[in-house]
Amino acid sequence: MKKEDMEKQAAQFVAESRRNVVSLEEAIAPELAGARIFDPPVWGYGDAKDPMFQELKKKEAVGPQFLLPEEWLPKANSVMSFFLPFTEEVRSSNRTPGPEPSALWLHARIEGQRFVMAFCKEIQKILGIEGN
């Protein structure tokens, strides 16, 4: 599969999934129902043997607990990562001063994490990966 095709299918999932929207049933306040949580993913790809991964083992980076790609997937040739950015609506909702996060930000944190898990399963499905 071409990465462009996978990225297109993943972006479509983000755009169409009901899990990427605050539901009326879960909304802390009615005006939050229907708010989108994430924008399309941003992707990064790299060589699993890239020596830069060694830098992450340094204590001033992640530390020795960081596993190199080859340490947890010995046959890996490539590394793929994604970032799901919050929508501008979520980001701007949390810019108001105060000690507590905004209600929409709380939804993005809780329901958003459920969406991330569903998104990971969708990526596995798109790539034809078996397992959990």
C-alpha positions in Angstrom: 0.0 0.0 0.0 1.2 3.5 -0.8 1.5 5.8 2.1 -0.6 8.4 0.3 -3.5 5.9 0.1 -3.1 5.0 3.8 -3.0 8.7 4.8 -6.1 9.4 2.7 -8.1 6.6 4.3 -6.9 7.6 7.8 -7.9 11.3 7.1 -11.3 10.1 5.9 -11.8 8.1 9.1 -11.0 11.3 11.2 -13.4 13.3 9.1 -16.3 10.8 9.3 -16.0 9.1 12.6 -18.7 9.9 15.1 -16.1 9.2 17.8 -14.3 12.4 16.7 -17.3 14.5 17.8 -18.6 15.3 21.2 -21.9 13.5 21.5 -25.1 15.0 22.9 -25.2 12.2 25.5 -21.7 12.9 26.8 -21.6 16.7 26.4 -20.9 18.5 29.7 -23.0 21.3 28.3 -25.4 21.2 25.3 -23.5 23.8 23.3 -20.5 21.4 23.2 -22.5 18.7 21.4 -21.2 18.3 17.8 -17.8 19.8 18.4 -15.1 18.1 16.4 -12.1 17.0 18.5 -9.3 16.3 16.0 -8.1 17.7 12.7 -6.5 15.3 10.1 -3.4 13.5 11.3 0.2 14.7 10.6 2.5 11.8 9.6 6.2 11.1 10.0 8.2 8.2 8.6 11.8 7.1 9.2 14.3 4.3 8.8 14.1 1.9 11.8 17.9 1.8 11.8 18.3 5.6 11.8 21.2 6.4 14.3 19.2 9.4 15.6 17.0 6.9 17.6 20.2 6.3 19.7 20.0 10.0 20.8 16.7 9.3 22.5 18.4 6.8 24.9 20.4 9.7 26.4 19.3 10.8 29.8 18.8 14.4 28.6 16.3 13.1 26.0 13.9 10.2 26.9 16.5 8.1 28.7 17.8 4.6 28.7 14.3 3.2 29.1 13.6 4.3 25.4 13.4 1.2 23.2 14.9 1.4 19.8 12.7 0.2 17.0 14.8 -2.9 16.6 14.5 -3.7 20.3 10.7 -4.1 20.2 10.2 -5.0 16.5 13.5 -6.7 15.4 12.3 -7.1 11.8 11.2 -3.5 11.4 12.5 -1.6 8.4 10.5 1.6 8.8 9.0 3.6 11.6 5.7 5.4 11.1 4.2 7.9 13.6 1.2 10.1 13.6 0.0 13.2 15.5 -3.6 14.1 15.8 -3.9 17.8 16.4 -6.8 19.2 18.3 -9.1 21.4 16.2 -8.8 25.2 16.5 -12.1 25.1 18.4 -10.6 22.9 21.1 -7.4 24.8 21.2 -9.0 28.2 21.4 -11.5 27.1 24.1 -8.6 26.5 26.5 -7.0 29.9 26.0 -9.2 31.7 28.5 -7.4 32.4 31.8 -8.2 30.4 34.8 -7.0 27.4 36.8 -9.2 24.8 35.2 -9.1 23.5 31.6 -12.1 24.3 29.4 -15.0 21.9 29.2 -14.3 21.3 25.6 -10.6 20.5 26.4 -11.8 18.0 29.0 -13.9 16.3 26.3 -10.9 16.3 24.0 -8.9 14.6 26.7 -11.4 11.9 27.6 -13.4 11.2 24.5 -10.3 12.2 22.4 -8.3 9.3 24.0 -11.1 6.9 23.0 -10.9 8.2 19.5 -7.1 7.7 19.4 -7.6 4.1 20.4 -10.2 3.6 17.6 -7.9 5.4 15.2 -5.1 3.1 16.0 -7.3 0.1 15.3 -8.4 1.7 12.0 -4.8 2.1 11.0 -4.1 -1.6 11.8 -7.1 -2.5 9.7 -6.0 -0.3 6.8 -2.5 -1.8 6.9 -3.9 -5.3 7.2 -2.2 -5.9 10.6 -3.6 -8.7 12.7 -3.9 -8.6 16.5 -4.7 -6.0 19.2 
